Amino acid sequence: MAVLFIGLSSGIGYVLWLWALKHAAPTRVTVFLSLSPITAALLGVALLGEPFTVGVLLGLAGVVAGLWLATRTVPALK
């Protein structure tokens, strides 16, 4: 069951990644691969009962801040 779940979820993720590459710039799409730790942490809390500590929260905040920095639009200088 674990192998089936991992294979299925990886396949779905790959198809979604290819779809995103078709509709957006590759650099913008690739930045969002860093969402994997957020997904893993939240699934670990929800499905495995792992503790949601301050360290996990700080790490997730760091990933979100990095995504914001990488995808924000900087106004052009005049």
C-alpha positions in Angstrom: 0.0 0.0 0.0 2.8 2.4 0.8 4.5 1.8 -2.5 1.2 2.3 -4.3 0.5 5.5 -2.4 4.0 6.9 -3.0 3.9 6.0 -6.7 0.4 7.5 -7.2 1.2 10.7 -5.4 4.5 11.1 -7.2 2.8 10.5 -10.6 0.1 13.1 -9.8 2.7 15.6 -8.6 4.7 15.1 -11.8 1.7 15.6 -14.1 0.8 18.8 -12.2 4.4 20.0 -12.5 4.3 19.4 -16.2 1.0 21.2 -16.5 2.4 24.2 -14.6 5.4 24.3 -16.8 3.1 24.6 -19.8 1.3 27.6 -18.3 4.0 29.5 -16.5 7.7 30.3 -16.8 10.0 27.4 -15.7 11.8 29.6 -13.1 8.6 30.5 -11.5 7.3 26.9 -11.4 10.5 25.5 -10.1 10.5 27.9 -7.1 7.4 26.2 -5.9 9.1 22.8 -5.5 10.1 24.2 -2.1 6.6 23.6 -1.0 7.5 20.0 -0.4 8.7 20.5 3.2 5.5 22.4 4.0 3.4 19.6 2.7 5.5 16.9 4.5 5.3 18.8 7.8 1.5 19.3 7.6 0.9 15.7 6.5 3.1 14.5 9.3 1.1 16.4 11.9 -2.2 15.4 10.4 -1.6 11.7 9.6 1.3 10.7 11.9 0.6 12.8 15.0 4.0 14.4 14.8 4.4 17.5 17.1 3.9 20.9 15.6 6.8 22.7 17.4 8.1 26.2 17.2 11.0 25.0 15.1 8.6 23.5 12.5 6.6 26.7 12.5 9.8 28.8 12.0 11.0 26.5 9.2 7.6 26.8 7.4 7.7 30.6 7.8 11.1 30.6 6.3 9.9 28.6 3.2 6.9 30.9 2.8 9.1 34.0 3.1 11.5 32.6 0.5 8.6 31.9 -1.9 7.3 35.5 -1.4 10.8 36.9 -2.1 11.3 34.8 -5.2 7.9 35.5 -6.7 7.2 39.1 -5.8 7.0 41.8 -8.4 9.5 44.5 -8.0 8.4 47.9 -9.4 10.6 49.2 -12.2 12.8 52.1 -11.6 12.1 55.3 -13.5 
